[in-house]
Amino acid sequence: MATKYEERMKAKGFLSYHLDTLPAKFIQKAKEELGETDEIRQSALEQFRKRILEKVRDLLNLKSCSYATQLIEIATVTLITIPEYLWQQTLCMHGWSYDNMLKYPTDDEFLIQFLRARKYDVDKAMGLLNNYLNLITSHPDFLNNVDKEKMDKLTSDLFNVLPYRDNDGCLVVIFKIENWDSDDINEQVLFCTIGAILFCLSIHPANQICGIRLIYDAKNYSFKQMRCFVPKYLPLVAKALRNSLPIRFKDIHVVNEGIVFHCVWTFLSLLLSVKIRNRFYIHGNNTGKLQKHIPKEIIPREYGGDLINYNDDDWLKKEVDKFYDRFLMMVKSYFEKNCT
Protein backbone atom coordinates (compact mmCIF):
# COMPACT_ATOMS: atom_id res chain seq x y z
CA MET A 1 0.00 0.00 0.00
CA ALA A 2 1.40 3.41 -0.98
CA THR A 3 2.17 5.82 1.85
CA LYS A 4 0.79 9.36 1.92
CA TYR A 5 4.25 10.58 0.94
CA GLU A 6 4.33 8.29 -2.09
CA GLU A 7 0.83 9.35 -3.12
CA ARG A 8 1.80 13.01 -2.81
CA MET A 9 4.96 12.48 -4.88
CA LYS A 10 3.01 10.67 -7.59
CA ALA A 11 0.45 13.47 -7.68
CA LYS A 12 3.25 16.02 -8.15
CA GLY A 13 4.70 14.05 -11.04
CA PHE A 14 7.96 12.90 -9.46
CA LEU A 15 9.29 9.72 -11.07
CA SER A 16 10.90 6.77 -9.29
CA TYR A 17 14.67 6.35 -9.28
CA HIS A 18 14.21 2.95 -10.95
CA LEU A 19 12.53 2.95 -14.35
CA ASP A 20 12.06 -0.18 -16.43
CA THR A 21 11.22 1.83 -19.55
CA LEU A 22 11.90 5.38 -20.72
CA PRO A 23 8.97 7.75 -20.12
CA ALA A 24 7.81 9.69 -23.17
CA LYS A 25 9.11 12.96 -21.74
CA PHE A 26 12.63 11.49 -21.41
CA ILE A 27 12.51 10.38 -25.04
CA GLN A 28 11.50 13.93 -25.98
CA LYS A 29 14.27 15.32 -23.76
CA ALA A 30 16.82 13.16 -25.58
CA LYS A 31 15.56 14.47 -28.90
CA GLU A 32 15.64 18.12 -27.86
CA GLU A 33 18.85 18.19 -25.81
CA LEU A 34 20.93 15.41 -27.38
CA GLY A 35 19.56 15.43 -30.92
CA GLU A 36 18.56 11.78 -30.59
CA THR A 37 16.22 10.08 -33.05
CA ASP A 38 15.99 6.43 -34.09
CA GLU A 39 17.82 7.22 -37.34
CA ILE A 40 20.58 9.27 -35.71
CA ARG A 41 21.08 6.68 -32.97
CA GLN A 42 21.42 3.81 -35.45
CA SER A 43 23.70 5.74 -37.80
CA ALA A 44 25.94 6.92 -34.95
CA LEU A 45 26.22 3.42 -33.51
CA GLU A 46 27.30 2.10 -36.91
CA GLN A 47 29.93 4.82 -37.30
CA PHE A 48 31.13 4.41 -33.72
CA ARG A 49 31.48 0.65 -34.02
CA LYS A 50 33.31 1.03 -37.32
CA ARG A 51 35.77 3.47 -35.75
CA ILE A 52 36.45 1.03 -32.90
CA LEU A 53 37.01 -1.90 -35.24
CA GLU A 54 39.34 0.21 -37.36
CA LYS A 55 41.32 1.10 -34.26
CA VAL A 56 41.58 -2.57 -33.33
CA ARG A 57 42.87 -3.28 -36.83
CA ASP A 58 45.43 -0.48 -36.59
CA LEU A 59 46.55 -1.62 -33.15
CA LEU A 60 47.09 -5.14 -34.41
CA ASN A 61 48.61 -3.96 -37.71
CA LEU A 62 46.46 -6.48 -39.58
CA LYS A 63 45.97 -4.51 -42.79
CA SER A 64 47.99 -7.11 -44.66
CA CYS A 65 46.18 -10.00 -43.04
CA SER A 66 43.31 -10.66 -45.46
CA TYR A 67 41.25 -13.00 -43.26
CA ALA A 68 41.38 -10.71 -40.23
CA THR A 69 40.54 -7.75 -42.45
CA GLN A 70 37.54 -9.65 -43.75
CA LEU A 71 36.39 -10.31 -40.20
CA ILE A 72 36.59 -6.61 -39.42
CA GLU A 73 34.70 -5.74 -42.60
CA ILE A 74 31.99 -8.29 -41.73
CA ALA A 75 31.66 -6.81 -38.24
CA THR A 76 31.49 -3.29 -39.67
CA VAL A 77 28.80 -4.11 -42.24
CA THR A 78 26.66 -6.49 -40.20
CA LEU A 79 27.18 -4.77 -36.84
CA ILE A 80 27.96 -8.03 -35.08
CA THR A 81 30.63 -8.81 -32.57
CA ILE A 82 33.12 -11.32 -33.93
CA PRO A 83 33.12 -14.53 -31.85
CA GLU A 84 36.18 -14.84 -29.65
CA TYR A 85 37.27 -18.17 -31.10
CA LEU A 86 37.51 -16.67 -34.61
CA TRP A 87 39.80 -13.95 -33.37
CA GLN A 88 41.89 -16.52 -31.54
CA GLN A 89 42.26 -18.68 -34.66
CA THR A 90 43.06 -15.73 -36.91
CA LEU A 91 45.60 -14.17 -34.61
CA CYS A 92 47.34 -17.46 -33.88
CA MET A 93 47.69 -18.05 -37.63
CA HIS A 94 49.74 -14.87 -37.84
CA GLY A 95 51.69 -15.18 -34.60
CA TRP A 96 49.59 -12.78 -32.52
CA SER A 97 48.50 -13.36 -28.94
CA TYR A 98 44.78 -12.99 -28.35
CA ASP A 99 45.46 -12.27 -24.68
CA ASN A 100 47.34 -9.13 -25.69
CA MET A 101 44.58 -7.87 -27.93
CA LEU A 102 42.87 -4.70 -26.75
CA LYS A 103 39.28 -5.82 -26.27
CA TYR A 104 36.77 -3.03 -26.95
CA PRO A 105 33.14 -3.78 -26.03
CA THR A 106 31.03 -3.02 -29.10
CA ASP A 107 27.49 -3.82 -27.99
CA ASP A 108 24.86 -1.09 -28.29
CA GLU A 109 24.20 -0.94 -24.55
CA PHE A 110 27.83 -0.06 -23.83
CA LEU A 111 28.44 2.32 -26.74
CA ILE A 112 25.24 4.34 -26.50
CA GLN A 113 26.25 5.90 -23.18
CA PHE A 114 29.31 7.52 -24.80
CA LEU A 115 27.27 8.83 -27.72
CA ARG A 116 24.63 10.34 -25.46
CA ALA A 117 27.29 11.88 -23.24
CA ARG A 118 28.68 13.69 -26.31
CA LYS A 119 25.35 14.44 -28.03
CA TYR A 120 25.99 11.96 -30.84
CA ASP A 121 29.26 13.52 -31.97
CA VAL A 122 31.11 10.30 -32.92
CA ASP A 123 34.56 11.92 -32.81
CA LYS A 124 33.97 13.26 -29.30
CA ALA A 125 32.43 9.96 -28.21
CA MET A 126 35.54 8.13 -29.44
CA GLY A 127 37.72 10.54 -27.48
CA LEU A 128 35.61 9.98 -24.37
CA LEU A 129 35.87 6.21 -24.77
CA ASN A 130 39.66 6.43 -25.08
CA ASN A 131 39.83 8.66 -21.99
CA TYR A 132 37.60 6.25 -20.09
CA LEU A 133 39.76 3.25 -20.94
CA ASN A 134 42.92 5.20 -20.11
CA LEU A 135 41.37 6.16 -16.78
CA ILE A 136 40.60 2.62 -15.69
CA THR A 137 44.06 1.40 -16.70
CA SER A 138 45.97 4.23 -15.02
CA HIS A 139 46.26 2.40 -11.66
CA PRO A 140 46.96 -1.34 -12.09
CA ASP A 141 47.25 -1.66 -8.30
CA PHE A 142 43.45 -1.45 -8.10
CA LEU A 143 43.12 -4.87 -9.71
CA ASN A 144 44.97 -6.47 -6.81
CA ASN A 145 42.53 -4.97 -4.34
CA VAL A 146 39.20 -6.14 -5.71
CA ASP A 147 37.35 -7.42 -2.65
CA LYS A 148 33.65 -8.02 -3.35
CA GLU A 149 32.69 -8.38 0.31
CA LYS A 150 34.25 -5.03 1.21
CA MET A 151 32.82 -3.43 -1.92
CA ASP A 152 29.34 -4.57 -0.85
CA LYS A 153 29.87 -3.01 2.56
CA LEU A 154 30.98 0.32 1.06
CA THR A 155 28.07 0.33 -1.39
CA SER A 156 25.59 -0.08 1.47
CA ASP A 157 27.31 2.26 3.94
CA LEU A 158 28.53 5.14 1.78
CA PHE A 159 25.97 5.51 -0.99
CA ASN A 160 22.25 6.22 -1.08
CA VAL A 161 20.13 6.62 -4.19
CA LEU A 162 17.13 8.80 -3.37
CA PRO A 163 13.77 7.17 -4.19
CA TYR A 164 12.61 9.94 -6.55
CA ARG A 165 14.19 11.81 -9.43
CA ASP A 166 14.10 15.59 -9.58
CA ASN A 167 11.97 17.67 -11.95
CA ASP A 168 14.55 17.28 -14.73
CA GLY A 169 14.64 13.50 -14.34
CA CYS A 170 18.06 13.51 -12.69
CA LEU A 171 18.99 10.68 -10.37
CA VAL A 172 20.09 12.00 -6.96
CA VAL A 173 22.89 10.13 -5.19
CA ILE A 174 24.25 10.80 -1.69
CA PHE A 175 27.83 9.93 -0.76
CA LYS A 176 28.72 9.98 2.97
CA ILE A 177 32.48 9.94 3.45
CA GLU A 178 32.28 9.60 7.24
CA ASN A 179 31.07 6.00 6.83
CA TRP A 180 34.37 4.97 5.26
CA ASP A 181 36.77 3.39 7.75
CA SER A 182 40.14 3.81 6.03
CA ASP A 183 41.78 1.47 8.57
CA ASP A 184 39.46 -1.37 7.59
CA ILE A 185 39.05 -0.74 3.83
CA ASN A 186 41.82 0.85 1.80
CA GLU A 187 41.44 3.54 -0.83
CA GLN A 188 41.97 1.10 -3.73
CA VAL A 189 38.84 -0.84 -2.75
CA LEU A 190 37.00 2.47 -2.37
CA PHE A 191 37.94 3.51 -5.91
CA CYS A 192 36.95 0.09 -7.27
CA THR A 193 33.58 0.46 -5.55
CA ILE A 194 33.00 3.93 -6.97
CA GLY A 195 34.01 2.65 -10.41
CA ALA A 196 31.58 -0.26 -10.22
CA ILE A 197 28.74 2.00 -9.05
CA LEU A 198 29.32 4.52 -11.84
CA PHE A 199 29.53 1.67 -14.34
CA CYS A 200 26.14 0.25 -13.36
CA LEU A 201 24.42 3.65 -13.05
CA SER A 202 25.67 4.82 -16.44
CA ILE A 203 24.17 1.74 -18.15
CA HIS A 204 20.62 2.96 -17.44
CA PRO A 205 19.21 5.04 -20.33
CA ALA A 206 17.33 7.44 -18.04
CA ASN A 207 20.58 8.38 -16.30
CA GLN A 208 22.37 8.81 -19.63
CA ILE A 209 19.73 11.24 -20.83
CA CYS A 210 18.98 13.16 -17.64
CA GLY A 211 22.25 12.88 -15.70
CA ILE A 212 23.03 12.62 -12.01
CA ARG A 213 23.11 15.10 -9.15
CA LEU A 214 25.53 14.19 -6.37
CA ILE A 215 25.27 15.27 -2.75
CA TYR A 216 28.69 14.79 -1.16
CA ASP A 217 28.32 14.82 2.63
CA ALA A 218 31.80 15.71 3.91
CA LYS A 219 30.84 15.52 7.57
CA ASN A 220 33.74 14.25 9.71
CA TYR A 221 36.06 14.02 6.68
CA SER A 222 39.35 13.45 8.53
CA PHE A 223 43.03 14.14 7.93
CA LYS A 224 43.57 10.38 8.01
CA GLN A 225 41.15 9.93 5.13
CA MET A 226 42.64 12.88 3.28
CA ARG A 227 46.14 11.38 3.41
CA CYS A 228 44.81 8.35 1.54
CA PHE A 229 43.96 10.59 -1.43
CA VAL A 230 46.37 13.50 -1.34
CA PRO A 231 48.55 13.87 -3.24
CA LYS A 232 48.70 10.40 -4.89
CA TYR A 233 45.13 10.09 -6.16
CA LEU A 234 44.11 13.73 -6.52
CA PRO A 235 45.01 13.79 -10.26
CA LEU A 236 42.93 10.62 -10.72
CA VAL A 237 39.86 12.29 -9.21
CA ALA A 238 40.38 15.36 -11.39
CA LYS A 239 40.88 13.22 -14.48
CA ALA A 240 37.66 11.30 -13.76
CA LEU A 241 35.70 14.54 -13.55
CA ARG A 242 37.30 15.96 -16.71
CA ASN A 243 36.00 14.29 -19.85
CA SER A 244 36.62 10.69 -18.76
CA LEU A 245 33.26 9.33 -17.62
CA PRO A 246 30.20 8.54 -19.78
CA ILE A 247 27.91 9.97 -17.14
CA ARG A 248 26.79 13.57 -16.86
CA PHE A 249 27.10 15.10 -13.40
CA LYS A 250 24.65 17.98 -13.61
CA ASP A 251 26.07 19.35 -10.37
CA ILE A 252 27.88 18.27 -7.20
CA HIS A 253 26.70 19.63 -3.86
CA VAL A 254 29.11 19.53 -0.93
CA VAL A 255 27.51 19.77 2.52
CA ASN A 256 28.79 19.69 6.11
CA GLU A 257 32.36 20.24 4.94
CA GLY A 258 35.10 21.36 7.31
CA ILE A 259 38.67 22.56 7.11
CA VAL A 260 39.97 19.24 5.74
CA PHE A 261 37.73 19.39 2.71
CA HIS A 262 38.65 23.01 2.03
CA CYS A 263 42.33 22.05 2.09
CA VAL A 264 41.70 19.38 -0.54
CA TRP A 265 39.43 21.65 -2.58
CA THR A 266 42.16 24.29 -2.77
CA PHE A 267 44.32 21.86 -4.76
CA LEU A 268 41.60 19.88 -6.58
CA SER A 269 39.96 23.01 -7.98
CA LEU A 270 43.24 23.95 -9.68
CA LEU A 271 43.11 20.69 -11.65
CA LEU A 272 39.55 21.18 -12.90
CA SER A 273 38.29 23.16 -15.85
CA VAL A 274 36.17 26.24 -15.19
CA LYS A 275 33.15 24.36 -16.55
CA ILE A 276 33.55 21.54 -14.02
CA ARG A 277 34.38 23.89 -11.13
CA ASN A 278 31.17 25.77 -11.78
CA ARG A 279 29.21 22.57 -11.22
CA PHE A 280 30.40 22.40 -7.61
CA TYR A 281 28.32 24.07 -4.92
CA ILE A 282 29.81 24.35 -1.43
CA HIS A 283 26.98 24.72 1.09
CA GLY A 284 28.61 24.17 4.47
CA ASN A 285 26.02 23.55 7.16
CA ASN A 286 23.40 25.58 5.32
CA THR A 287 21.76 22.58 3.69
CA GLY A 288 18.69 24.70 2.94
CA LYS A 289 20.58 25.97 -0.11
CA LEU A 290 20.12 22.53 -1.66
CA GLN A 291 16.48 23.38 -2.29
CA LYS A 292 17.54 25.93 -4.92
CA HIS A 293 18.84 23.04 -7.01
CA ILE A 294 16.97 19.94 -5.83
CA PRO A 295 13.26 19.88 -4.87
CA LYS A 296 12.66 19.85 -1.14
CA GLU A 297 10.15 17.04 -1.56
CA ILE A 298 12.82 14.49 -2.53
CA ILE A 299 15.59 15.59 -0.14
CA PRO A 300 16.02 13.68 3.16
CA ARG A 301 15.01 15.48 6.35
CA GLU A 302 18.64 15.62 7.54
CA TYR A 303 19.36 17.99 4.63
CA GLY A 304 16.31 20.17 5.15
CA GLY A 305 13.94 18.18 2.96
CA ASP A 306 10.64 16.37 3.40
CA LEU A 307 11.84 12.77 3.00
CA ILE A 308 11.69 11.24 6.47
CA ASN A 309 12.84 7.69 5.83
CA TYR A 310 12.85 5.15 3.09
CA ASN A 311 14.02 1.65 2.35
CA ASP A 312 15.58 1.13 -1.06
CA ASP A 313 15.86 -2.62 -0.41
CA ASP A 314 19.59 -2.44 -1.21
CA TRP A 315 18.74 -1.56 -4.81
CA LEU A 316 22.18 -0.11 -5.54
CA LYS A 317 23.96 -3.16 -4.14
CA LYS A 318 21.76 -5.41 -6.28
CA GLU A 319 22.59 -3.28 -9.34
CA VAL A 320 26.31 -3.62 -8.66
CA ASP A 321 25.85 -7.38 -8.25
CA LYS A 322 24.03 -7.52 -11.58
CA PHE A 323 26.84 -5.79 -13.50
CA TYR A 324 29.80 -6.79 -11.33
CA ASP A 325 31.05 -9.68 -13.46
CA ARG A 326 30.90 -7.58 -16.61
CA PHE A 327 32.64 -4.66 -14.88
CA LEU A 328 35.37 -6.89 -13.50
CA MET A 329 35.91 -8.64 -16.84
CA MET A 330 36.28 -5.32 -18.63
CA VAL A 331 38.64 -3.87 -16.03
CA LYS A 332 40.81 -6.98 -15.97
CA SER A 333 40.95 -7.03 -19.76
CA TYR A 334 42.28 -3.49 -19.95
CA PHE A 335 44.59 -3.83 -16.96
CA GLU A 336 46.16 -6.99 -18.39
CA LYS A 337 46.58 -5.36 -21.79
CA ASN A 338 48.38 -2.36 -20.31
CA CYS A 339 50.48 -4.33 -17.85
CA THR A 340 51.88 -6.93 -20.26
C-alpha positions in Angstrom: 0.0 0.0 0.0 1.4 3.4 -1.0 2.2 5.8 1.9 0.8 9.4 1.9 4.2 10.6 0.9 4.3 8.3 -2.1 0.8 9.3 -3.1 1.8 13.0 -2.8 5.0 12.5 -4.9 3.0 10.7 -7.6 0.4 13.5 -7.7 3.2 16.0 -8.2 4.7 14.1 -11.0 8.0 12.9 -9.5 9.3 9.7 -11.1 10.9 6.8 -9.3 14.7 6.3 -9.3 14.2 3.0 -11.0 12.5 3.0 -14.3 12.1 -0.2 -16.4 11.2 1.8 -19.5 11.9 5.4 -20.7 9.0 7.8 -20.1 7.8 9.7 -23.2 9.1 13.0 -21.7 12.6 11.5 -21.4 12.5 10.4 -25.0 11.5 13.9 -26.0 14.3 15.3 -23.8 16.8 13.2 -25.6 15.6 14.5 -28.9 15.6 18.1 -27.9 18.8 18.2 -25.8 20.9 15.4 -27.4 19.6 15.4 -30.9 18.6 11.8 -30.6 16.2 10.1 -33.0 16.0 6.4 -34.1 17.8 7.2 -37.3 20.6 9.3 -35.7 21.1 6.7 -33.0 21.4 3.8 -35.4 23.7 5.7 -37.8 25.9 6.9 -34.9 26.2 3.4 -33.5 27.3 2.1 -36.9 29.9 4.8 -37.3 31.1 4.4 -33.7 31.5 0.6 -34.0 33.3 1.0 -37.3 35.8 3.5 -35.7 36.4 1.0 -32.9 37.0 -1.9 -35.2 39.3 0.2 -37.4 41.3 1.1 -34.3 41.6 -2.6 -33.3 42.9 -3.3 -36.8 45.4 -0.5 -36.6 46.6 -1.6 -33.1 47.1 -5.1 -34.4 48.6 -4.0 -37.7 46.5 -6.5 -39.6 46.0 -4.5 -42.8 48.0 -7.1 -44.7 46.2 -10.0 -43.0 43.3 -10.7 -45.5 41.3 -13.0 -43.3 41.4 -10.7 -40.2 40.5 -7.8 -42.4 37.5 -9.7 -43.7 36.4 -10.3 -40.2 36.6 -6.6 -39.4 34.7 -5.7 -42.6 32.0 -8.3 -41.7 31.7 -6.8 -38.2 31.5 -3.3 -39.7 28.8 -4.1 -42.2 26.7 -6.5 -40.2 27.2 -4.8 -36.8 28.0 -8.0 -35.1 30.6 -8.8 -32.6 33.1 -11.3 -33.9 33.1 -14.5 -31.9 36.2 -14.8 -29.7 37.3 -18.2 -31.1 37.5 -16.7 -34.6 39.8 -13.9 -33.4 41.9 -16.5 -31.5 42.3 -18.7 -34.7 43.1 -15.7 -36.9 45.6 -14.2 -34.6 47.3 -17.5 -33.9 47.7 -18.1 -37.6 49.7 -14.9 -37.8 51.7 -15.2 -34.6 49.6 -12.8 -32.5 48.5 -13.4 -28.9 44.8 -13.0 -28.4 45.5 -12.3 -24.7 47.3 -9.1 -25.7 44.6 -7.9 -27.9 42.9 -4.7 -26.8 39.3 -5.8 -26.3 36.8 -3.0 -27.0 33.1 -3.8 -26.0 31.0 -3.0 -29.1 27.5 -3.8 -28.0 24.9 -1.1 -28.3 24.2 -0.9 -24.6 27.8 -0.1 -23.8 28.4 2.3 -26.7 25.2 4.3 -26.5 26.2 5.9 -23.2 29.3 7.5 -24.8 27.3 8.8 -27.7 24.6 10.3 -25.5 27.3 11.9 -23.2 28.7 13.7 -26.3 25.3 14.4 -28.0 26.0 12.0 -30.8 29.3 13.5 -32.0 31.1 10.3 -32.9 34.6 11.9 -32.8 34.0 13.3 -29.3 32.4 10.0 -28.2 35.5 8.1 -29.4 37.7 10.5 -27.5 35.6 10.0 -24.4 35.9 6.2 -24.8 39.7 6.4 -25.1 39.8 8.7 -22.0 37.6 6.3 -20.1 39.8 3.3 -20.9 42.9 5.2 -20.1 41.4 6.2 -16.8 40.6 2.6 -15.7 44.1 1.4 -16.7 46.0 4.2 -15.0 46.3 2.4 -11.7 47.0 -1.3 -12.1 47.2 -1.7 -8.3 43.5 -1.4 -8.1 43.1 -4.9 -9.7 45.0 -6.5 -6.8 42.5 -5.0 -4.3 39.2 -6.1 -5.7 37.4 -7.4 -2.7 33.7 -8.0 -3.4 32.7 -8.4 0.3 34.2 -5.0 1.2 32.8 -3.4 -1.9 29.3 -4.6 -0.9 29.9 -3.0 2.6 31.0 0.3 1.1 28.1 0.3 -1.4 25.6 -0.1 1.5 27.3 2.3 3.9 28.5 5.1 1.8 26.0 5.5 -1.0 22.3 6.2 -1.1 20.1 6.6 -4.2 17.1 8.8 -3.4 13.8 7.2 -4.2 12.6 9.9 -6.6 14.2 11.8 -9.4 14.1 15.6 -9.6 12.0 17.7 -12.0 14.6 17.3 -14.7 14.6 13.5 -14.3 18.1 13.5 -12.7 19.0 10.7 -10.4 20.1 12.0 -7.0 22.9 10.1 -5.2 24.2 10.8 -1.7 27.8 9.9 -0.8 28.7 10.0 3.0 32.5 9.9 3.4 32.3 9.6 7.2 31.1 6.0 6.8 34.4 5.0 5.3 36.8 3.4 7.8 40.1 3.8 6.0 41.8 1.5 8.6 39.5 -1.4 7.6 39.1 -0.7 3.8 41.8 0.8 1.8 41.4 3.5 -0.8 42.0 1.1 -3.7 38.8 -0.8 -2.7 37.0 2.5 -2.4 37.9 3.5 -5.9 37.0 0.1 -7.3 33.6 0.5 -5.6 33.0 3.9 -7.0 34.0 2.7 -10.4 31.6 -0.3 -10.2 28.7 2.0 -9.1 29.3 4.5 -11.8 29.5 1.7 -14.3 26.1 0.3 -13.4 24.4 3.7 -13.0 25.7 4.8 -16.4 24.2 1.7 -18.2 20.6 3.0 -17.4 19.2 5.0 -20.3 17.3 7.4 -18.0 20.6 8.4 -16.3 22.4 8.8 -19.6 19.7 11.2 -20.8 19.0 13.2 -17.6 22.2 12.9 -15.7 23.0 12.6 -12.0 23.1 15.1 -9.1 25.5 14.2 -6.4 25.3 15.3 -2.7 28.7 14.8 -1.2 28.3 14.8 2.6 31.8 15.7 3.9 30.8 15.5 7.6 33.7 14.2 9.7 36.1 14.0 6.7 39.4 13.5 8.5 43.0 14.1 7.9 43.6 10.4 8.0 41.1 9.9 5.1 42.6 12.9 3.3 46.1 11.4 3.4 44.8 8.3 1.5 44.0 10.6 -1.4 46.4 13.5 -1.3 48.5 13.9 -3.2 48.7 10.4 -4.9 45.1 10.1 -6.2 44.1 13.7 -6.5 45.0 13.8 -10.3 42.9 10.6 -10.7 39.9 12.3 -9.2 40.4 15.4 -11.4 40.9 13.2 -14.5 37.7 11.3 -13.8 35.7 14.5 -13.6 37.3 16.0 -16.7 36.0 14.3 -19.9 36.6 10.7 -18.8 33.3 9.3 -17.6 30.2 8.5 -19.8 27.9 10.0 -17.1 26.8 13.6 -16.9 27.1 15.1 -13.4 24.7 18.0 -13.6 26.1 19.4 -10.4 27.9 18.3 -7.2 26.7 19.6 -3.9 29.1 19.5 -0.9 27.5 19.8 2.5 28.8 19.7 6.1 32.4 20.2 4.9 35.1 21.4 7.3 38.7 22.6 7.1 40.0 19.2 5.7 37.7 19.4 2.7 38.7 23.0 2.0 42.3 22.0 2.1 41.7 19.4 -0.5 39.4 21.7 -2.6 42.2 24.3 -2.8 44.3 21.9 -4.8 41.6 19.9 -6.6 40.0 23.0 -8.0 43.2 24.0 -9.7 43.1 20.7 -11.7 39.6 21.2 -12.9 38.3 23.2 -15.8 36.2 26.2 -15.2 33.1 24.4 -16.6 33.6 21.5 -14.0 34.4 23.9 -11.1 31.2 25.8 -11.8 29.2 22.6 -11.2 30.4 22.4 -7.6 28.3 24.1 -4.9 29.8 24.3 -1.4 27.0 24.7 1.1 28.6 24.2 4.5 26.0 23.5 7.2 23.4 25.6 5.3 21.8 22.6 3.7 18.7 24.7 2.9 20.6 26.0 -0.1 20.1 22.5 -1.7 16.5 23.4 -2.3 17.5 25.9 -4.9 18.8 23.0 -7.0 17.0 19.9 -5.8 13.3 19.9 -4.9 12.7 19.9 -1.1 10.1 17.0 -1.6 12.8 14.5 -2.5 15.6 15.6 -0.1 16.0 13.7 3.2 15.0 15.5 6.3 18.6 15.6 7.5 19.4 18.0 4.6 16.3 20.2 5.2 13.9 18.2 3.0 10.6 16.4 3.4 11.8 12.8 3.0 11.7 11.2 6.5 12.8 7.7 5.8 12.9 5.2 3.1 14.0 1.6 2.4 15.6 1.1 -1.1 15.9 -2.6 -0.4 19.6 -2.4 -1.2 18.7 -1.6 -4.8 22.2 -0.1 -5.5 24.0 -3.2 -4.1 21.8 -5.4 -6.3 22.6 -3.3 -9.3 26.3 -3.6 -8.7 25.8 -7.4 -8.2 24.0 -7.5 -11.6 26.8 -5.8 -13.5 29.8 -6.8 -11.3 31.0 -9.7 -13.5 30.9 -7.6 -16.6 32.6 -4.7 -14.9 35.4 -6.9 -13.5 35.9 -8.6 -16.8 36.3 -5.3 -18.6 38.6 -3.9 -16.0 40.8 -7.0 -16.0 40.9 -7.0 -19.8 42.3 -3.5 -20.0 44.6 -3.8 -17.0 46.2 -7.0 -18.4 46.6 -5.4 -21.8 48.4 -2.4 -20.3 50.5 -4.3 -17.9 51.9 -6.9 -20.3 
